[in-house]
Amino acid sequence: MSVFHTDDTGEKRCYNFRRIKTTAIRFRVKAEHDVALCLSPVNEEEEGAVDEGYEVFIGCWEGDESGIRKRGTGEDVLKVHTPGILEGGEDFLAFWIKIRRGVIKVGKSKSRFAFMTYSDPSLRHCSWYGYSTGWGAEGDWIFLDEEDTSSSSSSAFSSSDSEAEEVDALEVRPIQYKRPARWVPSTGGYFPHRPVSGGEGPDGEVYVGMARHEDAYLVGMVVPEHSCCYVPFAGDAIPKKEYFVLSNPASINLTWSPGSMGKVPSGALQGGMSEEGEMLYIGRVSVDGQVSVGKIHPSHAVCYVPYGGAEHAHKNYEVLCVDAVNVKM
């Protein structure tokens, strides 16, 4: 497979364009920082620059942040903290970008979650993407559609691409930790084998759960008596009839360890992703003497839990962790 090189183009962002052939733009890149792609309705190398679409930045702003910028306005509509995402530019790293129904998602290869998600219902159909490096960085690129020359369709999307379909499938499969724990889809009070208990809640024992809400995957607590999972969001405790339950099929030793101010100890289990693409963790606190399970939001420096129909924020909490001797990478 061919390797394409991009020079340091400084702030100019001189893009090389390729047609979008599959349901996901999949590429590998090796660069120290400042990787950029633009999404466009036309091949701008032939038709000239346009003010439509978006630019996607990975490892920019001194290498520590990634973001999405609306073209024409120059507005950064999304920025997330991603230190070390390009890992020093020593190896090829794989990423994907999906555009569907006005939603742009950016993720790392084989990751369950996008680390950036942005929605624009007015987004025009993008058939081309450009790639570039800048601000002191050069790059080498490998595009996984390079050998796919069988499609002559002018459509930007094809359903025949196996790796892109794998990315799609990740959105409905149970989440599998590298560590020995597993999110299992559930509904209506169903419990998988060996569900992880969060402790005694207001209506009996509660369990560690997670549900999707507004492009986020939020940790909460499954209450068997209510046949739902409550997740904390925007001041409310939101009941979800479809959710995931954390199971411990190998019966490894999971412990609740102290944490505070958004920090988590070694071995902390990831618990989903915020709508901005930030990694969340599984936490619990005591509210009025009862346990409630929720999401630890590192950048907010708190653990949010659902209780009494509302979202509560706590600076001190317990974090669900797995013993280091049990971690299987």
ABEGO torsion letter per residue (X at the ends): XBBBBBBBAEAAGBBBBBBBABABBBBBBBBABGBBBBBBABBAAAAEBBABEBBBBBGBGGGABBBBBBBGAGBBABBBBBBGAAGGGABBBBBBBBBBGGBBBBBBBGBABBABBBBBAABBBBABBBBBBBGGBBBBBBBAAAABAABABABABBAABAAAAAAAAAAABBBBBABBBBBBBBBGGBBBBGBBBAEBBAAEBBBBBBBBBGGBBBBBBBBAAAGBBBBBBGGBBBBBABBBBBBBAAGBBBBBBBBBGGBBBBGBBBBEBBAAGBBBBBBBBBBGGBBBBBBBBAAAGBBBBBBGGBBBBBABBBBBBBBAAABBX
